Amino acid sequence: MKKLIAALAVAAFLVGCASTPQEKAANILVEMQMKKTNLIKKDHIPAGLGIGISKDEQIALDKADQNARVDLAKEIDVQMKALTKNFKEEVGGDIAEHFQSASKTIVNTHLNGATLTDVKIETTEEGQFKIYGIMTLNVDLVSEYLKSLQDTEAANEAMKNKIRAAADKAYAEIDAETK
């Protein structure tokens, strides 16, 4: 245990004593990526990481915000595509296209509740601001959206049953007229 603590102390010292700006930037990037990964895997919070660079601090922050939002959208989109694929396998046809459209709407709604929750700022050798930001979604909002997805799936199931019933009725009427 003492060896582990000593090794961690040495590693922390070496990380803090990076000799070049590139190594310092790489260390911050690794640190932020680890935070993002922990949010996703341990805390089950959707998260995205963005970096913005500019001579103007606000522009750098806006760039980091936008890049984190795009990264977050990619994380969500991967989950939505998986849900859409499962739905296509279950239903197929025109209804699946309707479901995909609903998924896209939900992704857009999710991103409206996204906020930067962790920001690191550094100044480059060229005098530019380099901002790293982690964007997350409120877990309660995500739960509401997942419920919305389930409701959409239930509505599509009801639509599928209605179409089957109408088709069965039409076939029964045709059978009755041809007898």
Backbone hydrogen bonds in HBPLUS format (Angstrom, degrees):
<---DONOR---> <-ACCEPTOR-->    atom                        ^
c    i                          cat <-CA-CA->   ^        H-A-AA   ^      H-
h    n   atom  resd res      DA  || num        DHA   H-A  angle D-A-AA Bond
n    s   type  num  typ     dist DA aas  dist angle  dist       angle   num
A0005-ILE N   A0001-MET O   3.04 MM   4  6.36 161.4  2.07 152.6 156.8     1
A0006-ALA N   A0002-LYS O   2.92 MM   4  6.09 157.6  1.97 145.4 152.0     2
A0007-ALA N   A0003-LYS O   2.85 MM   4  6.03 156.7  1.90 147.0 153.5     3
A0008-LEU N   A0004-LEU O   2.92 MM   4  6.15 158.5  1.97 150.2 155.8     4
A0009-ALA N   A0005-ILE O   2.93 MM   4  6.14 153.7  2.00 145.7 153.1     5
A0010-VAL N   A0006-ALA O   2.97 MM   4  6.22 158.5  2.02 149.9 155.3     6
A0011-ALA N   A0007-ALA O   2.91 MM   4  6.11 159.1  1.96 147.6 153.8     7
A0012-ALA N   A0008-LEU O   2.87 MM   4  6.05 159.1  1.92 148.2 153.7     8
A0013-PHE N   A0009-ALA O   2.95 MM   4  6.12 153.2  2.02 143.3 151.0     9
A0014-LEU N   A0010-VAL O   2.87 MM   4  6.13 159.9  1.91 151.6 156.7    10
A0015-VAL N   A0011-ALA O   2.91 MM   4  6.10 155.6  1.97 148.5 155.4    11
A0016-GLY N   A0012-ALA O   2.99 MM   4  6.14 156.2  2.05 143.9 150.2    12
A0017-CYS N   A0013-PHE O   2.97 MM   4  6.14 126.8  2.26 138.7 153.1    13
A0017-CYS N   A0014-LEU O   3.21 MM   3  5.00 134.5  2.43  90.2 102.7    14
A0024-LYS N   A0020-THR O   3.03 MM   4  6.40 157.7  2.08 152.1 158.6    15
A0025-ALA N   A0021-PRO O   2.84 MM   4  6.05 162.4  1.87 149.9 154.7    16
A0026-ALA N   A0022-GLN O   2.86 MM   4  6.03 154.5  1.93 142.8 150.4    17
A0027-ASN N   A0023-GLU O   2.89 MM   4  6.09 151.1  1.98 144.1 151.8    18
A0028-ILE N   A0024-LYS O   2.99 MM   4  6.31 157.2  2.04 150.2 155.9    19
A0029-LEU N   A0025-ALA O   2.89 MM   4  6.11 161.3  1.93 149.6 155.3    20
A0030-VAL N   A0026-ALA O   2.89 MM   4  6.09 160.0  1.93 148.7 153.9    21
A0031-GLU N   A0027-ASN O   2.90 MM   4  6.09 161.7  1.94 146.7 152.3    22
A0032-MET N   A0028-ILE O   2.87 MM   4  6.11 163.7  1.90 155.4 159.1    23
A0033-GLN N   A0029-LEU O   2.86 MM   4  6.01 157.5  1.91 148.7 155.6    24
A0034-MET N   A0030-VAL O   2.89 MM   4  6.08 152.9  1.96 149.6 156.6    25
A0035-LYS N   A0031-GLU O   3.04 MM   4  6.35 153.3  2.11 144.8 152.0    26
A0036-LYS N   A0032-MET O   2.93 MM   4  6.23 159.4  1.97 150.0 155.3    27
A0037-THR N   A0033-GLN O   2.91 MM   4  6.13 163.5  1.94 148.4 153.0    28
A0038-ASN N   A0034-MET O   2.88 MM   4  6.09 159.1  1.92 150.2 155.7    29
A0039-LEU N   A0035-LYS O   2.96 MM   4  6.20 155.6  2.02 148.1 154.7    30
A0040-ILE N   A0036-LYS O   3.03 MM   4  6.34 158.7  2.08 152.1 157.5    31
A0041-LYS N   A0037-THR O   2.80 MM   4  5.93 175.8  1.80 161.3 161.9    32
A0042-LYS N   A0038-ASN O   2.86 MM   4  5.15 144.0  1.99 128.1 140.0    33
A0043-ASP N   A0038-ASN O   3.19 MM   5  6.66 154.9  2.26 154.2 161.1    34
A0045-ILE N   A0039-LEU O   2.85 MM   6  5.35 173.0  1.85 138.8 140.5    35
A0137-LEU N   A0046-PRO O   3.29 MM  91  5.84 137.3  2.48 153.7 155.1    36
A0048-GLY N   A0135-MET O   2.82 MM  87  5.12 145.3  1.94 143.2 153.1    37
A0135-MET N   A0048-GLY O   2.79 MM  87  5.12 161.6  1.82 150.6 156.7    38
A0050-GLY N   A0133-GLY O   2.86 MM  83  5.27 160.3  1.90 155.5 161.5    39
A0133-GLY N   A0050-GLY O   2.81 MM  83  5.27 160.1  1.85 158.2 161.2    40
A0052-GLY N   A0131-ILE O   2.85 MM  79  5.19 154.3  1.91 146.8 155.2    41
A0131-ILE N   A0052-GLY O   2.80 MM  79  5.19 169.0  1.81 158.4 161.4    42
A0054-SER N   A0129-PHE O   3.06 MM  75  5.46 152.6  2.14 147.1 155.7    43
A0129-PHE N   A0054-SER O   2.69 MM  75  5.46 158.9  1.73 160.0 156.9    44
A0060-ALA N   A0056-ASP O   3.01 MM   4  6.28 158.7  2.06 153.0 159.5    45
A0061-LEU N   A0057-GLU O   2.91 MM   4  6.16 152.5  1.98 146.8 154.6    46
A0062-ASP N   A0058-GLN O   2.84 MM   4  6.11 156.6  1.90 147.4 154.0    47
A0063-LYS N   A0059-ILE O   2.88 MM   4  6.11 154.9  1.94 149.1 155.7    48
A0064-ALA N   A0060-ALA O   2.94 MM   4  6.18 159.6  1.98 146.5 152.1    49
A0065-ASP N   A0061-LEU O   2.84 MM   4  6.05 160.2  1.88 150.4 156.3    50
A0066-GLN N   A0062-ASP O   2.91 MM   4  6.13 165.3  1.93 148.4 152.0    51
A0067-ASN N   A0063-LYS O   2.86 MM   4  6.02 165.9  1.88 153.5 157.8    52
A0068-ALA N   A0064-ALA O   2.87 MM   4  5.97 154.2  1.93 147.7 154.9    53
A0069-ARG N   A0065-ASP O   2.93 MM   4  6.13 152.0  2.00 146.7 154.9    54
A0070-VAL N   A0066-GLN O   2.97 MM   4  6.26 153.9  2.03 148.4 155.0    55
A0071-ASP N   A0067-ASN O   3.00 MM   4  6.22 159.8  2.04 144.4 149.9    56
A0072-LEU N   A0068-ALA O   2.84 MM   4  6.04 156.4  1.89 147.8 154.6    57
A0073-ALA N   A0069-ARG O   2.86 MM   4  6.09 154.3  1.92 144.7 152.1    58
A0074-LYS N   A0070-VAL O   2.96 MM   4  6.27 149.4  2.05 146.8 154.9    59
A0075-GLU N   A0071-ASP O   3.08 MM   4  6.43 153.4  2.15 145.0 151.8    60
A0076-ILE N   A0072-LEU O   2.96 MM   4  6.30 161.6  2.00 154.3 158.9    61
A0077-ASP N   A0073-ALA O   2.72 MM   4  5.80 159.8  1.76 149.3 156.0    62
A0078-VAL N   A0074-LYS O   3.05 MM   4  6.18 153.5  2.13 146.4 151.2    63
A0079-GLN N   A0076-ILE O   3.00 MM   3  5.19 114.9  2.44 100.2 115.5    64
A0080-MET N   A0076-ILE O   2.86 MM   4  6.19 157.2  1.92 153.5 161.0    65
A0081-LYS N   A0077-ASP O   2.82 MM   4  5.96 162.1  1.85 154.2 158.0    66
A0082-ALA N   A0078-VAL O   3.23 MM   4  6.40 152.5  2.31 139.9 146.8    67
A0083-LEU N   A0079-GLN O   3.09 MM   4  6.42 154.9  2.15 146.1 152.8    68
A0084-THR N   A0080-MET O   2.82 MM   4  6.07 158.5  1.87 153.3 159.7    69
A0085-LYS N   A0081-LYS O   2.86 MM   4  6.01 159.7  1.91 149.0 154.1    70
A0086-ASN N   A0082-ALA O   3.10 MM   4  6.32 162.5  2.13 147.5 151.6    71
A0087-PHE N   A0083-LEU O   3.03 MM   4  6.25 152.5  2.11 144.1 152.0    72
A0088-LYS N   A0084-THR O   2.90 MM   4  6.18 155.3  1.96 153.2 159.6    73
A0089-GLU N   A0085-LYS O   3.05 MM   4  6.31 157.8  2.10 151.3 156.8    74
A0090-GLU N   A0086-ASN O   3.09 MM   4  6.29 141.4  2.24 138.4 148.9    75
A0090-GLU N   A0087-PHE O   3.07 MM   3  5.00 121.9  2.42  92.2 107.3    76
A0091-VAL N   A0087-PHE O   2.86 MM   4  6.03 158.1  1.91 156.8 162.0    77
A0096-ALA N   A0093-GLY O   3.22 MM   3  5.75 132.4  2.46 109.0 119.3    78
A0097-GLU N   A0094-ASP O   3.07 MM   3  5.28 123.0  2.41 100.6 114.4    79
A0098-HIS N   A0094-ASP O   3.25 MM   4  6.65 152.0  2.33 148.3 155.8    80
A0099-PHE N   A0095-ILE O   3.00 MM   4  6.35 153.1  2.08 149.1 156.6    81
A0100-GLN N   A0096-ALA O   3.01 MM   4  6.31 154.9  2.07 149.6 155.4    82
A0101-SER N   A0097-GLU O   3.17 MM   4  6.42 156.9  2.23 146.2 151.7    83
A0102-ALA N   A0098-HIS O   3.10 MM   4  6.43 152.5  2.17 145.8 153.2    84
A0103-SER N   A0099-PHE O   2.95 MM   4  6.27 148.1  2.05 147.9 157.0    85
A0104-LYS N   A0100-GLN O   3.09 MM   4  6.42 155.8  2.15 151.2 156.2    86
A0105-THR N   A0101-SER O   3.23 MM   4  6.52 155.6  2.29 145.9 151.9    87
A0106-ILE N   A0102-ALA O   3.07 MM   4  6.33 155.4  2.13 147.1 153.6    88
A0107-VAL N   A0103-SER O   2.96 MM   4  6.27 155.8  2.02 153.0 159.2    89
A0108-ASN N   A0104-LYS O   3.14 MM   4  6.40 163.0  2.17 149.8 153.3    90
A0109-THR N   A0105-THR O   3.03 MM   4  6.31 153.9  2.10 147.7 155.1    91
A0110-HIS N   A0106-ILE O   2.88 MM   4  6.12 157.6  1.93 152.7 158.7    92
A0111-LEU N   A0107-VAL O   3.15 MM   4  6.43 161.2  2.19 154.0 157.2    93
A0112-ASN N   A0109-THR O   3.10 MM   3  5.28 137.6  2.29 101.1 112.9    94
A0113-GLY N   A0110-HIS O   3.03 MM   3  5.70 151.8  2.12 117.4 124.7    95
A0114-ALA N   A0111-LEU O   3.21 MM   3  5.08 166.0  2.23 106.6 108.3    96
A0115-THR N   A0136-THR O   3.06 MM  21  5.72 159.1  2.10 157.7 162.7    97
A0136-THR N   A0115-THR O   2.94 MM  21  5.72 158.4  1.99 158.3 155.2    98
A0117-THR N   A0134-ILE O   2.79 MM  17  5.90 160.7  1.83 167.9 172.0    99
A0134-ILE N   A0118-ASP O   2.85 MM  16  5.19 152.3  1.93 149.4 157.6   100
A0120-LYS N   A0132-TYR O   2.88 MM  12  5.13 157.9  1.92 147.2 153.7   101
A0132-TYR N   A0120-LYS O   2.85 MM  12  5.13 165.1  1.87 154.3 159.5   102
A0122-GLU N   A0130-LYS O   2.93 MM   8  5.26 152.5  2.01 144.9 153.8   103
A0130-LYS N   A0122-GLU O   2.80 MM   8  5.26 166.2  1.81 158.4 158.1   104
A0124-THR N   A0128-GLN O   2.79 MM   4  5.25 161.0  1.82 152.7 158.4   105
A0127-GLY N   A0124-THR O   3.01 MM   3  5.28 161.7  2.04 111.5 115.4   106
A0141-LEU N   A0138-ASN O   3.03 MM   3  5.31 119.6  2.41 103.1 117.6   107
A0142-VAL N   A0138-ASN O   3.08 MM   4  6.46 157.2  2.13 152.9 159.7   108
A0143-SER N   A0139-VAL O   2.97 MM   4  6.25 154.8  2.03 147.9 154.4   109
A0144-GLU N   A0140-ASP O   3.02 MM   4  6.33 154.5  2.09 145.8 152.3   110
A0145-TYR N   A0141-LEU O   2.95 MM   4  6.27 155.7  2.01 150.7 157.4   111
A0146-LEU N   A0142-VAL O   2.87 MM   4  6.14 154.2  1.93 151.2 158.5   112
A0147-LYS N   A0143-SER O   2.97 MM   4  6.20 153.2  2.04 146.0 153.2   113
A0148-SER N   A0144-GLU O   2.93 MM   4  6.21 148.4  2.03 141.0 150.4   114
A0149-LEU N   A0145-TYR O   2.85 MM   4  6.20 147.9  1.95 144.9 153.6   115
A0150-GLN N   A0146-LEU O   2.95 MM   4  6.29 156.8  2.01 146.8 152.5   116
A0151-ASP N   A0147-LYS O   2.85 MM   4  6.15 155.0  1.91 149.6 156.8   117
A0152-THR N   A0148-SER O   2.88 MM   4  6.15 152.9  1.96 146.5 153.9   118
A0153-GLU N   A0149-LEU O   2.87 MM   4  6.18 156.4  1.93 150.0 156.7   119
A0154-ALA N   A0150-GLN O   2.88 MM   4  6.15 155.6  1.94 148.3 155.0   120
A0155-ALA N   A0151-ASP O   2.86 MM   4  6.12 155.6  1.92 147.5 154.3   121
A0156-ASN N   A0152-THR O   2.88 MM   4  6.13 154.5  1.95 148.0 155.0   122
A0157-GLU N   A0153-GLU O   2.91 MM   4  6.14 147.2  2.02 143.8 153.2   123
A0158-ALA N   A0154-ALA O   2.93 MM   4  6.22 154.9  1.99 147.3 153.8   124
A0159-MET N   A0155-ALA O   2.91 MM   4  6.20 151.4  2.00 143.6 151.8   125
A0160-LYS N   A0156-ASN O   2.89 MM   4  6.13 155.0  1.96 144.4 151.0   126
A0161-ASN N   A0157-GLU O   2.95 MM   4  6.26 156.4  2.01 148.7 154.8   127
A0162-LYS N   A0158-ALA O   2.90 MM   4  6.15 151.3  1.99 146.4 154.5   128
A0163-ILE N   A0159-MET O   2.94 MM   4  6.20 157.2  1.99 151.8 157.3   129
A0164-ARG N   A0160-LYS O   2.98 MM   4  6.25 158.3  2.03 147.1 153.2   130
A0165-ALA N   A0161-ASN O   2.90 MM   4  6.11 159.5  1.95 146.7 152.4   131
A0166-ALA N   A0162-LYS O   2.93 MM   4  6.16 157.7  1.98 147.7 153.6   132
A0167-ALA N   A0163-ILE O   2.91 MM   4  6.10 157.7  1.96 149.0 155.3   133
A0168-ASP N   A0164-ARG O   2.82 MM   4  6.04 160.5  1.86 153.3 158.7   134
A0169-LYS N   A0165-ALA O   2.94 MM   4  6.10 156.6  1.99 146.1 152.5   135
A0170-ALA N   A0166-ALA O   2.93 MM   4  6.13 157.8  1.98 146.1 152.2   136
A0171-TYR N   A0167-ALA O   2.93 MM   4  6.17 162.6  1.96 152.3 156.7   137
A0172-ALA N   A0168-ASP O   2.92 MM   4  6.11 153.0  1.99 144.0 152.0   138
A0173-GLU N   A0169-LYS O   2.91 MM   4  6.19 155.6  1.97 150.9 157.0   139
A0174-ILE N   A0170-ALA O   2.96 MM   4  6.22 156.8  2.01 148.8 155.3   140
A0175-ASP N   A0171-TYR O   2.88 MM   4  6.08 160.2  1.92 148.9 154.4   141
A0176-ALA N   A0172-ALA O   2.90 MM   4  6.11 154.2  1.97 145.6 152.7   142
A0177-GLU N   A0173-GLU O   2.98 MM   4  6.19 152.5  2.05 146.1 152.8   143
A0178-THR N   A0174-ILE O   3.04 MM   4  6.17 142.5  2.19 145.6 155.3   144
